[in-house]
């Protein structure tokens, strides 16, 4: 990560601009901010994720003429939320403002946000599209529906009354950031939701602004953004009890049970039934069973790769082949652990005196499943998807 330095006196406000592929927009935005902030002591911090269009270089061209413009080029990290956190970490202002660099946020609302923090005593001030004076502009019906659904889910799951928790245009008091930074999840897209959810007692105000059309570049909304938003809601509400990663892993595992049975049914339908062999203790091989097991392993791997461990997912043919091999090996180990624990407990009569048959048998089997699942989770987190962590 590289950054340009500032020798300017401590500012009243720091404006953090997370960027990725915004080379066409950043010169226009910087000029607008210099104009609207002319009455303040300020700094502008551009945090760029090493954009292929060299947004960081375009922003740095402004720095020699204005020491209040600082640029961070992140070579080893990605993501809007972590970019905001990195920008706030080096900011000097008492008011820390955040806005997108796509020109959709109305910079003329910044003075009202700054006043709310520095003068009116609010801890969080939100540029809102959902209150008086605010508008979603020419948002498509589908985007309006997504935004409404996200806001409704946030109000249902979290103790907040904010009309626009999806806003990327807001300001926060420096002390509020410092007091909550260690509790913020830097993964994801909607960092405002983190600050609101982690600070339920904070004084919050919404200030209306007119949302504008994007002039250049492309929207960052994607399936991964929606996935991260849902995870953020869960993590803020329930994360202190069960981690969101483990919950997703368990849900994928539960889906694998149905895939396993479906594969077993399909295997029988395809005539994979039984192969008669005189094998000790077995007698014959039921080929439909390993067919169902293997289908569930494949399903679990790809669902975990693209949902549970999305940020650390394996990419490309060779990456996925390596990941699948490791996942397969760990799954086989888990099978042996489950079987071994069940055999050990049941053969020694564990819970027989407490539960009547067949409940003791099922209880022992469940214990085997839980131990195998915990072991598999630990190994997959620390091996299968560990090498992709930065």
C-alpha positions as CSV (number, residue, x, y, z in Angstrom):
1,X,0.0,0.0,0.0
2,X,1.4,3.4,-1.0
3,X,0.2,6.8,0.1
4,X,0.9,10.5,-0.4
5,X,1.5,12.6,2.7
6,X,-0.1,15.7,4.0
7,X,1.6,18.5,5.9
8,X,-1.5,20.7,6.2
9,X,-2.8,21.8,9.6
10,X,-5.4,19.5,11.3
11,X,-8.6,19.8,9.3
12,X,-12.2,20.2,10.5
13,X,-13.4,17.5,8.1
14,X,-11.8,14.6,6.3
15,X,-13.6,13.3,3.2
16,X,-12.8,9.7,2.3
17,X,-13.4,8.6,-1.3
18,X,-13.1,4.8,-1.9
19,X,-12.4,4.3,-5.6
20,X,-12.1,1.5,-8.1
21,X,-12.1,2.3,-11.9
22,X,-13.2,5.9,-11.4
23,X,-10.5,7.7,-13.5
24,X,-13.1,9.6,-15.5
25,X,-15.0,10.7,-12.4
26,X,-12.4,11.6,-9.9
27,X,-11.1,14.9,-11.5
28,X,-14.7,16.2,-11.7
29,X,-15.5,15.2,-8.1
30,X,-12.3,16.7,-6.7
31,X,-13.0,20.0,-8.3
32,X,-16.5,20.0,-6.9
33,X,-15.3,19.1,-3.4
34,X,-12.7,21.9,-3.5
35,X,-15.4,24.3,-4.3
36,X,-18.0,23.2,-1.8
37,X,-15.5,22.8,1.1
38,X,-13.7,26.1,0.5
39,X,-15.1,27.6,3.7
40,X,-13.6,24.7,5.8
41,X,-10.2,23.4,6.8
42,X,-10.4,20.0,5.1
43,X,-8.6,17.1,3.6
44,X,-9.6,14.6,0.9
45,X,-8.4,11.1,1.1
46,X,-8.7,9.0,-2.0
47,X,-8.4,5.2,-1.3
48,X,-8.0,3.3,-4.5
49,X,-7.8,-0.5,-4.9
50,X,-5.1,-0.4,-7.6
51,X,-7.6,0.4,-10.3
52,X,-6.6,-0.9,-13.8
53,X,-7.5,2.6,-15.2
54,X,-5.0,4.1,-12.7
55,X,-7.6,6.2,-10.8
56,X,-4.9,6.6,-8.1
57,X,-2.5,8.2,-10.6
58,X,-5.2,10.6,-11.8
59,X,-5.9,11.6,-8.2
60,X,-2.2,12.0,-7.4
61,X,-1.9,14.6,-10.2
62,X,-3.9,16.9,-8.0
63,X,-1.8,16.4,-4.9
64,X,1.2,18.6,-5.9
65,X,-1.1,21.6,-6.3
66,X,-3.2,20.9,-3.2
67,X,-1.6,19.3,-0.2
68,X,-5.0,18.6,1.3
69,X,-5.5,15.8,-1.2
70,X,-4.0,12.5,-0.1
71,X,-4.0,9.3,-2.0
72,X,-3.7,5.7,-0.8
73,X,-3.1,3.0,-3.5
74,X,-3.9,-0.4,-2.0
75,X,-1.9,-3.2,-3.6
76,X,-2.9,-6.0,-1.3
77,X,-6.5,-5.3,-0.3
78,X,-9.9,-5.0,-1.9
79,X,-13.3,-3.9,-0.9
80,X,-15.3,-0.7,-0.2
81,X,-15.7,-1.2,3.5
82,X,-12.1,-1.9,4.2
83,X,-11.1,1.1,2.0
84,X,-13.3,3.4,4.1
85,X,-11.7,2.0,7.3
86,X,-8.2,2.5,5.9
87,X,-9.0,6.0,5.0
88,X,-10.6,6.8,8.4
89,X,-7.6,5.3,10.1
90,X,-5.2,8.0,8.7
91,X,-7.7,10.8,8.7
92,X,-7.1,13.9,10.9
93,X,-10.5,15.6,10.9
94,X,-13.1,15.6,13.7
95,X,-15.8,14.9,11.2
96,X,-15.1,11.9,8.9
97,X,-17.3,12.0,5.8
98,X,-17.6,9.2,3.2
99,X,-19.0,9.4,-0.3
100,X,-18.8,7.5,-3.5
101,X,-16.7,8.7,-6.4
102,X,-19.2,8.1,-9.2
103,X,-20.8,11.6,-8.9
104,X,-24.1,10.1,-7.7
105,X,-23.9,11.7,-4.3
106,X,-24.7,15.4,-4.1
107,X,-21.6,17.1,-2.7
108,X,-23.7,20.2,-1.8
109,X,-25.2,18.2,1.1
110,X,-21.7,17.9,2.8
111,X,-22.0,21.2,4.8
112,X,-25.2,20.0,6.4
113,X,-23.5,16.7,7.3
114,X,-20.5,18.5,8.7
115,X,-22.7,20.8,10.8
116,X,-24.7,17.9,12.2
117,X,-21.4,16.3,13.5
118,X,-19.3,19.2,14.5
119,X,-22.0,21.7,15.7
120,X,-25.2,19.8,16.4
121,X,-23.7,17.0,18.4
122,X,-24.8,14.0,16.3
123,X,-22.5,11.0,16.1
124,X,-23.7,9.8,12.7
125,X,-25.2,12.0,9.9
126,X,-26.6,10.2,6.9
127,X,-27.1,11.6,3.4
128,X,-30.5,10.0,2.9
129,X,-32.7,9.4,-0.1
130,X,-35.7,8.3,2.0
131,X,-36.5,11.5,4.0
132,X,-37.9,14.9,3.2
133,X,-35.7,16.6,0.7
134,X,-34.3,13.3,-0.5
135,X,-34.9,11.4,-3.7
136,X,-33.8,8.2,-5.5
137,X,-33.8,10.2,-8.7
138,X,-34.0,8.0,-11.8
139,X,-33.4,4.7,-9.9
140,X,-34.9,1.8,-11.9
141,X,-37.9,0.0,-10.3
142,X,-35.7,-3.0,-9.7
143,X,-33.1,-1.0,-7.9
144,X,-35.7,0.8,-5.8
145,X,-37.2,-2.5,-4.8
146,X,-33.8,-3.9,-3.8
147,X,-33.1,-0.7,-1.8
148,X,-36.5,-0.9,-0.1
149,X,-36.1,-4.6,0.7
150,X,-32.7,-4.0,2.2
151,X,-33.8,-1.1,4.3
152,X,-36.9,-3.1,5.5
153,X,-34.7,-6.1,6.5
154,X,-32.3,-3.8,8.4
155,X,-35.2,-2.3,10.4
156,X,-36.7,-5.7,11.1
157,X,-33.4,-7.4,12.2
158,X,-31.6,-4.4,13.9
159,X,-32.8,-1.9,16.5
160,X,-32.7,1.0,14.0
161,X,-35.2,3.4,12.5
162,X,-33.0,4.8,9.7
163,X,-34.9,5.2,6.4
164,X,-31.8,4.7,4.2
165,X,-29.3,2.3,5.9
166,X,-27.9,1.4,2.4
167,X,-26.6,4.9,1.9
168,X,-22.9,5.2,1.0
169,X,-23.0,9.0,1.8
170,X,-22.6,9.8,5.4
171,X,-20.4,11.4,8.1
172,X,-19.3,10.1,11.5
173,X,-17.7,11.7,14.5
174,X,-14.0,10.8,15.0
175,X,-14.6,9.5,18.5
176,X,-17.4,7.3,17.3
177,X,-15.1,5.7,14.7
178,X,-12.3,5.2,17.2
179,X,-14.6,3.7,19.8
180,X,-16.1,1.2,17.4
181,X,-13.4,0.4,14.9
182,X,-12.4,-2.9,16.5
183,X,-16.0,-4.1,16.3
184,X,-16.5,-3.2,12.6
185,X,-16.5,-6.0,10.0
186,X,-14.4,-4.6,7.1
187,X,-15.7,-7.1,4.7
188,X,-18.8,-6.2,2.7
189,X,-20.2,-3.2,0.9
190,X,-22.4,-1.2,3.2
191,X,-20.1,0.2,5.9
192,X,-22.8,2.6,7.2
193,X,-24.8,-0.4,8.4
194,X,-21.9,-1.6,10.5
195,X,-21.5,1.8,12.2
196,X,-25.2,2.1,12.9
197,X,-25.6,-1.5,14.1
198,X,-22.5,-1.5,16.3
199,X,-23.5,1.9,17.9
200,X,-27.2,1.5,18.8
201,X,-27.0,4.4,21.3
202,X,-25.5,6.8,18.8
203,X,-27.4,10.0,17.9
204,X,-28.2,9.7,14.3
205,X,-29.7,12.2,11.8
206,X,-30.8,11.8,8.2
207,X,-30.4,14.7,5.8
208,X,-32.1,14.5,2.5
209,X,-30.2,14.7,-0.8
210,X,-31.0,14.1,-4.5
211,X,-29.5,10.9,-5.8
212,X,-28.0,11.5,-9.3
213,X,-27.3,9.3,-12.3
214,X,-23.8,7.8,-12.8
215,X,-22.0,9.6,-15.7
216,X,-19.1,7.3,-16.1
217,X,-18.0,3.8,-15.1
218,X,-20.3,1.0,-14.0
219,X,-22.3,0.1,-10.9
220,X,-20.7,-2.1,-8.2
221,X,-24.0,-3.8,-7.3
222,X,-23.6,-7.6,-7.8
223,X,-24.7,-10.9,-6.3
224,X,-21.7,-10.8,-4.0
225,X,-22.8,-7.4,-2.7
226,X,-26.2,-8.7,-1.8
227,X,-24.7,-11.8,-0.2
228,X,-22.4,-9.6,1.9
229,X,-25.3,-7.4,3.0
230,X,-27.3,-10.3,4.2
231,X,-24.2,-11.6,6.1
232,X,-23.7,-8.2,7.6
233,X,-27.2,-8.2,9.0
234,X,-26.8,-11.6,10.5
235,X,-23.3,-10.8,11.9
236,X,-24.5,-7.6,13.6
237,X,-27.6,-9.3,15.1
238,X,-26.4,-12.8,15.9
239,X,-22.7,-12.9,15.2
240,X,-21.8,-12.9,18.9
241,X,-23.5,-16.2,19.3
242,X,-22.5,-18.1,16.1
243,X,-20.2,-16.8,13.5
244,X,-21.7,-16.1,10.1
245,X,-19.1,-18.2,8.4
246,X,-19.9,-21.3,10.5
247,X,-23.7,-20.7,10.0
248,X,-23.2,-20.6,6.2
249,X,-21.0,-23.7,6.4
250,X,-23.7,-25.5,8.4
251,X,-26.4,-24.5,5.9
252,X,-24.4,-25.8,3.0
253,X,-23.8,-29.0,4.9
254,X,-27.5,-29.4,5.5
255,X,-28.2,-28.9,1.8
256,X,-25.6,-31.6,1.2
257,X,-27.8,-34.1,3.0
258,X,-30.6,-33.6,0.5
259,X,-28.1,-33.8,-2.4
260,X,-26.8,-37.0,-0.9
261,X,-30.3,-38.6,-0.8
262,X,-31.1,-37.3,-4.3
263,X,-27.9,-38.8,-5.6
264,X,-28.7,-42.1,-3.9
265,X,-32.2,-42.1,-5.6
266,X,-30.7,-41.1,-8.9
267,X,-28.0,-43.8,-8.7
268,X,-30.7,-46.5,-8.1
269,X,-32.7,-45.0,-11.0
270,X,-29.7,-45.3,-13.3
271,X,-29.2,-48.9,-12.3
272,X,-26.2,-48.4,-10.0
273,X,-27.8,-50.6,-7.4
274,X,-25.6,-53.3,-6.0
275,X,-22.5,-55.2,-7.2
276,X,-22.4,-58.7,-5.8
277,X,-19.0,-59.5,-4.3
278,X,-18.0,-61.9,-1.5
279,X,-16.4,-59.3,0.7
280,X,-15.8,-59.7,4.4
281,X,-18.4,-57.9,6.5
282,X,-19.9,-56.3,3.5
283,X,-21.0,-59.0,1.1
284,X,-21.9,-56.6,-1.8
285,X,-21.2,-53.0,-2.9
286,X,-24.1,-50.5,-3.0
287,X,-22.8,-48.2,-5.8
288,X,-25.7,-45.8,-5.4
289,X,-24.5,-44.8,-1.9
290,X,-21.0,-43.6,-2.9
291,X,-22.5,-41.9,-5.9
292,X,-24.8,-39.9,-3.6
293,X,-21.9,-39.1,-1.2
294,X,-19.7,-37.9,-4.0
295,X,-22.5,-35.6,-5.4
296,X,-22.9,-34.1,-2.0
297,X,-19.2,-33.5,-1.7
298,X,-19.1,-31.8,-5.1
299,X,-22.1,-29.7,-4.2
300,X,-20.8,-28.7,-0.8
301,X,-17.4,-27.7,-2.2
302,X,-18.8,-25.4,-4.9
303,X,-21.4,-23.9,-2.5
304,X,-18.8,-23.2,0.1
305,X,-16.4,-21.9,-2.4
306,X,-18.8,-19.3,-3.9
307,X,-20.9,-18.6,-0.8
308,X,-19.3,-19.4,2.6
309,X,-15.7,-18.5,1.6
310,X,-16.4,-16.2,-1.3
311,X,-13.7,-13.7,-0.4
312,X,-11.1,-16.5,-0.3
313,X,-12.5,-18.6,-3.1
314,X,-10.4,-20.8,-5.4
315,X,-10.4,-19.4,-9.0
316,X,-9.7,-21.0,-12.3
317,X,-9.5,-24.7,-13.3
318,X,-6.3,-25.5,-11.4
319,X,-7.2,-23.5,-8.3
320,X,-10.6,-25.3,-8.1
321,X,-9.0,-28.7,-8.7
322,X,-6.6,-28.2,-5.9
323,X,-9.4,-26.9,-3.6
324,X,-11.6,-29.8,-4.5
325,X,-8.9,-32.3,-3.8
326,X,-8.3,-30.9,-0.4
327,X,-12.0,-30.7,0.4
328,X,-12.5,-34.3,-0.8
329,X,-9.7,-35.5,1.5
330,X,-11.0,-33.6,4.5
331,X,-14.5,-34.9,3.8
332,X,-13.3,-38.5,3.7
333,X,-11.5,-37.9,7.0
334,X,-14.7,-36.4,8.4
335,X,-16.5,-39.6,7.3
336,X,-14.0,-41.8,9.2
337,X,-14.2,-39.6,12.3
338,X,-18.0,-39.7,12.3
339,X,-18.0,-43.5,11.8
340,X,-15.3,-44.0,14.4
341,X,-16.9,-41.8,17.1
342,X,-20.2,-43.6,16.6
343,X,-18.7,-47.0,16.8
344,X,-16.7,-46.1,19.8
345,X,-19.6,-44.6,21.7
346,X,-22.2,-47.2,20.7
347,X,-20.1,-50.2,21.2
348,X,-19.3,-49.0,24.8
349,X,-23.0,-48.4,25.6
350,X,-22.8,-44.7,25.9
351,X,-26.1,-43.2,26.9
352,X,-27.8,-46.6,27.0
353,X,-28.6,-46.1,30.6
354,X,-30.1,-42.7,29.9
355,X,-31.9,-43.2,26.7
356,X,-33.8,-46.2,25.5
357,X,-33.0,-47.9,22.2
358,X,-33.1,-46.8,19.4
359,X,-32.7,-43.2,20.8
360,X,-29.2,-43.9,22.3
361,X,-28.1,-45.2,18.9
362,X,-29.3,-42.0,17.2
363,X,-27.8,-39.8,19.9
364,X,-24.4,-41.5,19.4
365,X,-24.7,-41.0,15.7
366,X,-25.5,-37.3,16.1
367,X,-22.5,-36.8,18.4
368,X,-20.4,-38.3,15.6
369,X,-21.9,-35.9,13.1
370,X,-21.2,-32.9,15.3
371,X,-17.6,-33.8,16.0
372,X,-16.9,-34.6,12.3
373,X,-18.6,-31.4,11.2
374,X,-16.5,-29.3,13.7
375,X,-13.3,-31.0,12.6
376,X,-14.1,-30.5,8.9
377,X,-14.9,-26.9,9.5
378,X,-11.7,-26.3,11.3
379,X,-9.6,-28.0,8.6
380,X,-11.4,-26.4,5.7
381,X,-11.0,-22.9,7.2
382,X,-7.3,-23.4,8.0
383,X,-6.3,-25.5,5.0
384,X,-8.7,-25.6,2.0
385,X,-9.5,-21.9,2.0
386,X,-6.5,-20.6,4.0
387,X,-4.0,-20.1,1.2
388,X,-6.2,-17.5,-0.5
389,X,-6.2,-15.2,2.6
390,X,-4.0,-12.1,2.4
